[in-house]
Amino acid sequence: MLMSKTILTIRDLQKKLKQNEKNLRIEFKSLTKREKDVLAKTVKLSEEVGELSNDILAVLSLQRESKLDDFDRNNLYEEFADVILTLATLANTLRVDLERAVNNKLEKLLKVYSKDLPK
């Protein structure tokens, strides 16, 4: 027996989502100033990672020509710095000790990867 696939148009999708918006929505009405700050900084971090990703694509010549024409490799350094600075700002807001976090994670990674090394 053949199953027929229902084709959902973009308009139908939007209508379905609108009908279910209240069920799908995350309530933000009770966010404190600090929580709003964390949310804003998280979005900013995503933006900076996206800009770094664009520059990495340019380094690999995987961007469209118009972006490659405007690309300056020095900007890559700035984008790495922007990601680190924004991440550190977010960590401060969440009271995360980045030095401790990085050292703990590095130690954990090195233990895991050292198991994979040939003996």
N, C-alpha and C positions, 0 to 999 in steps of 0.2 A: 504494500500500500504506500503510495507516494504521499508525503506530507507537504502541504503547500506552505510556503513561507509568507508571512505577512510582511508587507513592505511598509515601513514606518517613514513617513516623510518628515522633514525637519519641522514643518509646521505642526504636524501631529505630535512630534516629540516635545516641542515647546508647550503645546496645549496640555499635554499629559503632565509635564513638569509643573506648569502653573497650577493645575488642579491639585497637585500634591505638594505644593510649596510649603505649606504649614507643617506637614509631616516630615519634610526633608530638611527644614531649616534648623540651624543650630542657633539657639537663643543667645544673644550677646547683650541683652538689656542689663544684666547684672555685672558687667565687666567693671573692674576698678580702673583707676588711672594707670596703675602699674601693669595690669593685664592688657590694657589697650596699648601701652608702651611696648610690651613684649610682642604683641601681635604685629604692631607696626614695624618693629625691628626685624621680626621674622620675615615679613614681606620684603623689607629692604634687603635682607640677606639673599633671598631668592632672586631679586633683581640683579644684585651684584654677581651672583653665580651665573646668571644668564648672560651678562655682559662678558664675563670671563669665557664662557662657552663660545660665544660669538668670535672672540679673538683667537681661541684655540682652533676653531674651524678655519679662520683666516690663515693661521700659521700653516695649516695642512692644505691650504688652497681649496677648501671645500665650501667656501662662500661664493655667492654670486659675484660676478665681475664688478658691479658697482660698489660693493662692500670691500672687495679686494683692492680696488683703486684707492680707496680712502684709508686703508689699513696702515697703521704705523706700529711696527713691532714694539716700540717703547711703551705703547699703550698696554701691552700684555703685562708688563711689570706693574703698572698702575692698577690693573684689574685684579691681579693677585693680591696686591696690597689692600684694595678696597674690600675684597672678600675677608681677609684676615682682620682688618680693622672693624668691619661690621660684625663679624663673628665675635670678636673680643668685646664689643659694646653690648651685644646680646648676652654674652656670658656674664658680664658685669651685672646686667639687669636681673639675671636669674641667679646671681650669686654663685656662679660656677667658677671654681679655681681651674683655669685652663692649663696651667703648668702641671698641676696634679692629674688632671684628666688626660692630657697628652702623654705624660710619663707612664701612667697606669696602662693606657691603651697600647703604647709602644711596647712595653714589657710583655703584655699579653700577646700581641701580634708576633713578637720575636719568639716567644715560646711555641706558639702554634706553628709558625713557619719553620722553625728549627727542626720540628718533627718530620717535616717533608724533605729535609736535606739528605742526600745520599751519605751513607756511612762507610 
